[in-house]
Amino acid sequence: MRRYTTHLIIACVCMIPLDALAAGIEFPDNGTIATGRGGAWAARPTDGLAFQYNPAGLAWQRGLRVTLDGRATWTSLRFEAPGAAAVGSDDAYLAPAGAIVYGFGAVSGLDDLTVAVGAVGPSAMGKLKYPALGAQRYMLIEADYLIAYASAAVAVRFLERFGLGLTVQGAKGHARFSQATWSGFGTGDDPTQDTIANVDVTSGYVPTAVAGMSVSLTSQLALGLSWRPAFHYTADGTLKSQLPASAEPIKAHQVGDSATLVLEYPDVIRAGLEWSPTERLRFEVDGVWEGWSVLERIVIETHDIKVAYSLGDPVPVPDIVFDKQWQDAWSVRLGAEWTALQPSSSLPLNVIARCGYLFETSAVPDDHLTVEFPNWQRHGVAAGLSFDWRGVGLDIAAAWQVMPTRDVSDSKIVQITTPGLPPLDAPEASAIGNGRFDGGHKMISVALRFALDGWRAATP
């Protein structure tokens, strides 16, 4: 059994390509069951992805289980600046995830001991592309963001009703994006005077964790709480620039390209209360707080990058600072499940229907809104189904999120400018975030679950 389990863990983890997992700054989470419940999955999650939401939920899972999950997300965003408009869209962005769980049952005085390994990424926009000469080009032209969490978890249950869990994680990702910077004289937005900056950085494994607890208050009520601490994220790579044609007469060109991306990820606290008034009906309400006020800026540290030209000594390129000044955000998630069909001797099939609603406040103040991360205030609705047949489960879910229109007239987001080259005048930055922002996300998620031995395995 031990050899079989080890081989299965290796095989399943290898099926999950870390470089394809999710991307970007986070917004409501992935996982098919959670998606169908509007993200309300913190009280006592009963699928393999519990290690991400609340690892204490693993303690109620016994036997050997495998979860393979995948989601496709379509993001749309329209930015209308005075006198111009730009539409950003992406193809379906695929975000796989997976987990292997083994519940030992009673061990050394504990009611249950469970371990799990897996990988998951936050649901996100992944890849975005806008017109190269569009009104948004000083915010973003094209992006391919990624961050994945390789995870290992352990959970215990004791005194029948209490569960504790801990997930240790390594966050690894990359960021590849391009945007225009202003290189003209004084202020302006003449595209022939733009420098196109291209950033390509990759991180190592940055340590983080998720700690959780769950308790059965009564036979009908379960309470769960989890916490992921804030962490410092860095990624090393290159910054390469395409200077405008106006740089040719003075033979301006970049020297060196080493750069580091630096940003802060927030504390995330989840609390969930689940009520099961009958054996076939469950309701859950969750509150999630994300401390995004730690993200005051995103910095590209330049390492001895200079602009050389024929009129003087090379000019150092200073660190590039993207002013964010984000704020803490919170969300309320409401989810419901109804067991439409229970297994019987003639038909061993279990069918569960789900629905959910989500409201999330914006982490981005209106005066710092950009097209980089479409993650301001949102409403979302979702629905899903699960089918379980003799140890094999199929989950499907769909969700739609809309972000109400934002009209910005006092933007504090300004152009990034190239260094001044004496005796030429230095470029001067103009505000670039004034205009109307509209956007939304559509998601479809599918998961397969396998209970691979005869031990008790609770269905979702």
Salt bridges, closest charged atoms under 4 A:
GLU26 OE2 - ARG228 NH1 2.84
ASP29 OD2 - ARG270 NH2 2.63
ASP29 OD1 - ARG333 NH1 3.06
GLU80 OE2 - ARG78 NE 2.74
ASP112 OD1 - ARG62 NE 2.41
ASP112 OD2 - ARG157 NH2 2.58
ASP144 OD1 - HIS174 NE2 3.66
ASP144 OD2 - ARG176 NH1 3.96
ASP194 OD2 - ARG137 NE 2.63
ASP200 OD1 - ARG176 NE 3.31
GLU264 OE2 - HIS232 ND1 2.51
GLU274 OE2 - ARG37 NH2 3.49
GLU274 OE2 - ARG282 NH1 3.48
GLU284 OE1 - ARG37 NH2 2.50
GLU296 OE1 - ARG297 NH1 3.68
ASP323 OD2 - HIS368 NE2 2.78
GLU337 OE2 - ARG37 NH1 2.78
GLU337 OE1 - ARG282 NH2 2.84
GLU337 OE2 - ARG354 NE 2.69
GLU360 OE1 - ARG378 NE 3.03
ASP366 OD1 - ARG406 NE 3.04
ASP367 OD1 - HIS368 ND1 2.86
ASP367 OD2 - LYS412 NZ 2.88
GLU372 OE1 - LYS324 NZ 2.42
ASP388 OD2 - ARG449 NH1 2.93
ASP395 OD2 - ARG449 NE 2.77
ASP407 OD1 - ARG436 NE 2.68
